[in-house]
Amino acid sequence: MLYVDTSAVVKLVLAEDESDALESFLRENGGPLVTSRVGIVELRRVARRGGASADRADALAGSLAVIELDATVEGLAVGLDPDLRTLDALHLASALAAGDRLDAFVCYDARLGAAAARRGLAVIAPGAA
């Protein structure tokens, strides 16, 4: 299972520099994709703001497994590095809540990726320099 944060998932609905590399990586490596409920909201909002098709964003959102914001995620998020932004802490906490089911954390945000790596997650960003 691959956790996709907002910086990754939006590349699947908006054309960004790393979009092709990410799509190719996902085709080759398959497996289910998961994000947090925050990721679903951010995906739909960023897609609207970026002019992407609402249908495309909705289809992608519907294909993702979702980790709900529950007491476990809350507790994990509260305990993370205080310099981490709140929504990023919720993404990282959601990924941590997935436990051993998670193969990698797909992220293009340097600060969040570094925080995930410090917590022992394999961080990947296909196509990033």
N, C-alpha and C positions, 0 to 999 in steps of 0.2 A: 504494500500500500504506500502511495506517495502523498504526502501532505503538500498542498499547494496554497501558499499565502496569496494575498491580493496582488502583490507585484508579479507573481507568476500567472495567476488565473486570468488577469486582464489581457495578457499577451495572447490568449486564445480567442478573444473577441475583438481586440483592437490590433491593428498592424503596428508592431513596435520592432525595434532592431533585432531582438532575440526571438521573435515569434516563430519564425521558420525553424530555428534550431530546437526550440522547445517542442513544437509539434512533431518534428522528426524524432526527437528523443522519446516522446510519449508513444509514438507509433511503434518504435523498436522495442521499448521496454514494457509496454502495456501495464497491466495491473490497475487496480482501482485507485481513483483519486479521491482524496478527502480534504475537506476544509472545515472551518468553523462556521457557525451561523453568522458571525461577523463577516466572514469572507463572502458569503452569499449576498449580504446587504451591500458590501463594498463593490462586488462584481456588478450588480445591477445598477448602482449609482454611477460608477465610473463608466460603464457602457453607455448610459444615457448621456452623461456629460461629454463623452468622446464621440457621440454620434453613431455608435454601433447599433445594429439591429436589436430591438428588444426581444424579438423571437429567438435570435441566436444566443443572447445572454440568458434568456429563460431556459432554453434547451440545455445549455451548458450547466446552469445552476441545477437543473433537474437530474443531470447525470452524475453529479458529485455526491458522495457520501458526506453527511454532515455530522459534525460533533457539536452537540448542543452546549450552550453555556449553562452548566450546572454547578453545584457546590464544589465538585472536584476541580473543575476548570477554574473556578473563582479562587479557590485556595492555592492552586498552583500559580496563577497569575499574580496574586498578591505577594507571593514569596520571591518573585523574579527580580532581577536587577532593577533598582528604582529609576535608573536612567532610561530604561526601555519605555517607549511610549505605550499608552494604555492599550490601544488596539493591537499593537505588536505583541504585547504581553499576553493578550487573549489568544492570538494566533499561536504563539509558542506554547502556552499552557494547553491549548487544545491538542497540539501535536504531541506533547508529552503525555497527555491523557490517553492517547492511542496506544502507548506502551510498545510492547514487542511486535505488535502488528505493523508498525511503521517501518518501512525500508529506508526512506529518505525524506528530507524536508526540502522542497523546491522553493527557492526564494531568490529574488534579485535585489533585495534591500540589504546593504552591507551591514548595517547595525543589527538588524534582526538576524541575519545569517550568522554573524559572529556570536550573538547570544545563543543561538541554537547549537552551534558547534561547541561552545563552552559547556552546554548541557549534555553533550555526547551524541547529538544527532548528526547523521551524515547529511551535509548540506550540498545541494547541487543547483547549478544555474546554467543550463545548457545555452551555449552561445555567448555567454558573458566574457568580457575581456579579462 
